[in-house]
């Protein structure tokens, strides 16, 4: 019975379904898995899990020994590998199982994502109790990372099919949730650890269990709220796909997408945009302290501020792309980004903290906007039939960028320190190199052109594929779907309220921290 509830044909929307119920379902999942960004809140408490008040340090502890020790506290660098595992397995699982997701539907993928992400956190709690780092790596890092990948891509194809008239806005709303997950989860985790802290426990494993329970309930609610439209459905008043030169009404098969140069150009576009952005995010707080002499409290407020721009940029830029087009949006990212990266050293040399903060915030907004715009870009070029799976494969660009960006920034910073460059000039070379990355991204974006006809599936092949997956078209049913003349109904308002309340709380906490910048 339960497996049948997860079948794709069981979630095809019926007459009168309101498409605005789908974005809050996606947010319910993305706000949970987005806590991956906030996992660093656990590093310091876990680094004294045995010593409680101060770490139990073992000299000459190797990484291999740290995996199995029960008498030494872990180092932050040992724990940080969980963060790396998150995004390595996010990209790889999205690439491996994206095709399965398209066949099985978002509900089944969302349920599996909930089991993996929340189950991984529970296993990590066991690792804390037993003080075995390898269990934490395996649970949170590997199993949790698989949950991240499936949860991240689960709503993409569905939202694009429900909002063919506003693809960017739809994916921007969901992916905004991934950026906002840490904004809610990190302060909540901090409060839970404070509540559970005792003279013999730092409160982490208890916090893991509470978060796993909350996240599982939210993700399952989101997964079971997913619905897919009948094949060929269009919103009222929209009779065909948008008639723009860069927007196709046809679809490329998953097996052929990676054979096109357009796929690899868009891969490079995402990789270079994210490499530059993630490099800045990783060094934003130390830059403010080392260049302007800001206090740790001010730097923390700055971190909160850029998280808001990261989140807001995902919705703003993706929505804007519906009006100006995806290619023009990425042109904006690269051209404006090049200017800001090259001007930031000038702000540092002149001591203009306000200009520096503004530049970094805009850069971070475009970093988030790049993630939110890329699914719609793929749908424009490759069509909507396999966009979720194609997006999953493209996320290997994110995994690559997660290595390139931090490595470039950290090694250059260390080299500058070794040769005695003043702090006010220590990041100049870094910013120029990141600007150069954006130049190459600009070139790759310029080379993206519409695909030739030979890559697209025929109408007959597409119809046969949809028939096999239980997605046959029903014109009468299609006309009955969507928002009625009365606007949002009570059920839809309740669904949006359920996700808006935690988002509002997270924004309030983050703004409270960011106000330190201006006090």
N, C-alpha and C positions, 0 to 999 in steps of 0.2 A: 504493500500500500504506500509506504513512505517513498520508495524510489519512484513510483508512478507520479506522486505529487511534484516531483522535481523534473519530470519530462518536459521538453520544450513545448510539445503540443498542448499541454495542460495550462500553459501561461499565455496563450494567444488571447489578446484582449477581446472582450465581448462588446456588444452594443452599449453605448453610453459611457464607456470608460473615459476618464479624464486623464489626458496625457501628463498633466502637471503633477500627478501622483508619482511619476517615475523619478524625477530629480531628487525629491527628499529620500526615496529609497536608496538611490546611489550615494547621497550624502551620509546616510546612516551607516554605510559601510566605509566610505572614505574617511570620515571623521575618526573612525576607530583605527584603521590601519595607518593613518597619518601620524599616530603616536610614535611610529618608528623614528621620526625626526626628533622626538623629545626624549629618546631613551638615555641620552647623556645625563639626565637628571638622576639616574641611578648609579652613575659611575663612582662618585665620591663616597656615598654611603656604602657601596659594595667594596670599596677599597679598604674599608675598616670593618668588614663583616665579622671578623674574629675579635679584633681589638676593641670594637665598639666606639671608643673615644679617640683612639689613634691607631694607625695601621700596625699590624704585626709584620715587620719587615724582615725578610730573609735575604742576606747578601748573596749575590751571584745567582739569583733565581732566573732560570732560563724560561722561555715561553713554553717549552715542552713540559718542564717541571711544574709550571704554574697551572697547566691543564689538570694535573692530578693531585696537587698538594692539598692536604687537609689541615696543615699547621701554619701556613703562611697566608697573609692577605694578598689579594690580587692587586696588580698595578692597574692604573687607569688605561695604560697602553694595551694590557692584556684584554681588558673588558671592551676596549674600543673596536676589537676585531668583530664583535657582534654587529656593530653598525656597518662594517664593511660587508659582512655576510648578508645582512638585510638586502642590500642593493645589488649584490652579485646574484643572489637567488631570485630577487624580484625580476630582474631583466631576463635571466635564463628561464625561469618558470613561465613567464609571460610569452617568451618566444617558443618554448616547447609545447605548451598546452593551449596556445591561442586558437589553433584549429579545432581542438576538442571543445573549447568554449563556444565557438560559433555553431557547432553541431548540437551541443547539449543544451545551450541556452544560458542566460545569465543567472537564473535561480539556482540551478545545480552548481554553477561555478561559485556563486556567492555562498552557498552552504559549505562547500569544500574549503573556500577561503576562510570562513568563520572557524571551522574545525582546525585548520592548520595554524592560523594566526593565534587564536585563543588557546589551542592545545599546546602550541609552542611556548606561550607565556607560562602555562601551568607547569610544563616540563622544566622551564627555567627556574620556577619557584622551587622545584625539587632539587635542582642543582644548587640553589642557594642554601637550602636546608642541609644537604649533604656536603656542601662546600666543594663541589666538583665543577670546575669551569667548563670542562668538555661537555657536560650535560647542558649547561647554559648555551654554549655555542650550538650544539645540536638542536636544542629545543627552540630558543628564540631566534637564533641566527639562520639555521637551515630550514626547519619546518615553518617557523614564522615567516621567513623570507619567501617561501613558496606561497604562503597565504597572502603575503603582500602582492605578489605578482598577479595571482588570480583575482584578488579583490580589486586591484587597481584597474585592470582591463575589463572586469565583468560588466560595467554599465556602458562602456564607450560605444560599442556597436548599437546597443539598444537605444541610447539617447539620440544618436545621430539619425536612426530610423524614425524615432518619434518626432524629431525636430528638424526635418529636412530644410525648413525655412530659416532656422536659427541654429545651425550646427555648432558654431563657435560658442554661443551663449550657453547651450545645453551642456557641452563638455566642460566649459569653463566653470559652471556651477558645481559639477561633481568633483573635478580635479582641484577646485578651490578647497573642497573638504579635505583632501589629502594634505594640502599645505596648512590647513587650520587644525588638523588633528593634534599636533603638539601644543598648540595654543591653548587647547582645552585639557589635554591629557597631562602635560608637564606640571602645571600648577595643582591639578587634582592629585597627581601622584605625590607631589611634595606634601600636600596636606594629609594624605593617607599615611605616608611614612612617619610624619610627626605624630599622628594618632596612634600608630602601632608601635612606635619606638619604646623600648624598655631597657633596663640596665643590661640585659643579655641579648638584645636584638636591635638591629638598625631599622627594622620594620619593612624590609624590601620584599621578602617572600609573601608576607601577608598582603602587601599592596599588589603584587603580581596576581594573586588569586582574586582579589576584589575586581581589579581591572579586567581580568579575563572573563569574569562573570558578567560584568556590565557590557563589555564589548561583544560577548557572544549573544546576549539578548538583543542588542542593537543590530548586529550584523544579520542575525536570523530574521529579524523583523524586516530589514531592508531586502534580504534575498526573497522572502515570500511575498513582498509587495511588488516585485518586478513583474512586468507584463511586456510582451512584445506585440507590435502591431501586425495585422495581416499583411501579407505580401502586396505591394503596390499601394498601400495606404498613403494618403496625402492629407494634410490639414485642410479644413474648409477654406475655399478661396484659392488654393494652390493646386493647379492641375498638372504641373510638371516640375522637374528640378529647376533650380535657379539658372537662368539663361546666361551665365557668365562664361567667358572663354576658358577659364581654368576650372570649371565645374562640370564634371561629366555626369550623365544620367545613366551610364552603363557601369558594369562591374568587371574587375580583373580577378581571375581565380587566384587563390592563395599560393598555389604551386608556381605561378608565373610572376608574382609581384616582385620578388627579390631578384629576378632575372633582368629587370629594367634598370636603366641608369637613373631614372627618376627616384627609385627607392633609395639608392645609395647617395644620391645628392641630398635628399631630404634627411637621410641618416646623418650625413655630414653637417647639415644645417642645425639639427638638434644637438649633435655632439659638441659642436663648436660653441653654440650659444650657451649650453649648459656648462661646458668646461670653464668658460670665462666667468659665468655667474656663480658657480659653486666655489670657484677660487676666491672670489670677493667675499661671499658669505662666510667662508671658513676663516678669513682673516680680518673681517670688519671690526670685531671687538678689539683685538690687539692693536689694529691700526689706529683706532681712536685714542687708545691709551698711550701708545708709543709715539705717535706723531704730535698729538695735542696735549698729552699729559692728563687725560681725563681719568677720573677715579673709576674704580671697579663698578660702583653703583651707577654712574653715568653710562658706562659701557654696557651694563645690563639693560638699562633703559633703551639704549641704541639697538641692542639685539631684539628687544620687544618691538621696537618701531619697524625694523626691517622685516620682521615676521608679518606684520600687518600689510606692508607693501608687497610682500611675496604672495600673500593670500589675495589681496585686492587686485593685484596685477593679473592674476589668473582669470578673474571674471571680467575685468575691464578690457584687457587686450583681446581676449577671445571673443567678447561681444563686439568689440570694434571691428574685428576681422570679418564679421558678417556684413558689415557695410563697405569696407574698403578692400576686402579680399585677403586671403591668407598670404599670398606672396608679398603684397604691399605691406602687410603687418610685419613680416620678417625683414623686409627692407628697412622699416622703421627701427626694429630692434638693432640691426647691425649698424646703420648709419648713426643713429642717436647714441648707441653704445660706444662706437669708436670715438665719437666726440667726447663723451663723458669720461671714458677711460684715459684719454690723453690729457684732458683738462684737470683730472683729479690731482695729479702731482703738483700742478700750479696752485690749487687750493691748499694743499699741504704746505708748500713753501711760503705762501703768503699768510698762513695761520688762519684761514677762513674756515672755521669749523662748520658754520651753517651751510656753506657751499659744498663742503665735503660730504656732510650728512645727506643733503638733498641729492647729490649726484649718486651716492651709494644706494639710496632708497629707490630712485628711478631705475637704476641698473637691476636691482633685485626684483622690482616689479616686472621687468622684461624677462628676467630669468623664469619667474613663475608663469608669465604670459606665454612663454615659449612652450612649456609643458601643456598648457591648456589649449593652445591653438593647433598643436601638431595633429591631434586626431581628426579635426575638421579638414586640415590640409591633405591628409591621406585620403579622406572620403572624397574630396574634390578631385583628386588625381586618379584614384583607384576604384571609386564607387563604394557603395555601402555594404555589399553582400559579405565581404570578408574583412571589413575595416578593423574589427576588434583583433583578429588574428594578425593582420599586417601590423597594427599598432604594437602588438606584443613583441613581434620580431624587431621592430624599430627600437624598442626600449633597450636593446643591447647597446645603443648609443649612449644611453644614460649610464649604464654600468661602466662603459669606457671613459666617459667624461668624469665619473666619480673617482677615477684613478688619475687622469691627466691633470685636472684642475688643481687638486690639493698638492700633487707632487711638484708641479711647476712652481706654485706659490711657496711651498715650504722650503724647497731646496734653494730657490733664489734668495729667499729671506735669510737662510742660514749663511749663504755665501756672502751676502752683503754685510752681515754681522762680522764674519771672519775678516773681511778686508777693512773694517772700521768705518763703513759709510754711516754718516749721522742718521738718527732715526727719522728726521723730517724728510730725508731723501732715500730711505732704505727700500721703499716700495715703488719707486719711480720705474725701474726697469721691469718690475713685475707687471705694472699697469700697462706699459707699452707692449709687452709680450701678449697680454690678454687682448689688447686692442688689435694686435696683428692676427690673433685667432679669429676675431670678428671680421677682419678683411677677407679671410679665406671663406668664412661663412657667407659673407655677402656675395662672393663670386659663385659659390655653390647654389645659393638661392636664385641668382640671376640665370643659371643654366637650367633650372626646372621648367620644363615645357609640358604641354598636354601630351598624353600618350597617343601613339598611332593606333589605328583601328585593329591591327593584328593582335593586340594584347587583350582585347575585350572579349568576354564570353558572348555567344550569340543569345538572342532572346529565347530560343528553344532550349539551349543548355541551361540557362538560368531558371527557366520555368520547371524543367525536370529536376534540377537541384532543389528548388524550393518545395516541390511536391514530395520528394524523398524525405525532406526534413519536417514535413507536416506544416508547411507555411503557405498553403494554397491561398489564392486571393478570393475574397468575397466582397464584391462591390457594394452590396447593400450594407454589410457590416461595416465596411470602411467609412461609408458616409455617416454612420451613426456615432462614430467615435469622436472624441475631442471635447473641448469646453463648450458648453451650451451658452445661450444668450444671457443666462443669469450670472455668468462669471464663475468665480471659485465657489465650490460647494463646501458644506461643513466638513466632510471627510478630508478633502484636500487641505483646507485650512488647518485641521488638526494635525495632519502629517507634516506640514511646513512648520507649525508651532513646535512640534517635537524635536526638530533639528535646529530651529532658530534659537530656542532657549539656551542650549549649551554653547552655541556659537556666540550669542550675546554675552554670556558669562565670560567666555574666553577673551573676547574683545575688551571687555571692561577690565579684566585683570591685566591684560597686555598694555592697555592705555595707561593704567595706573602706574605701571613700571616705566613706560615711555615718558611720562610727565617729569621724571627725574632729570631728563635732558634739559628741560626748560625751567627748572626750579632754581 
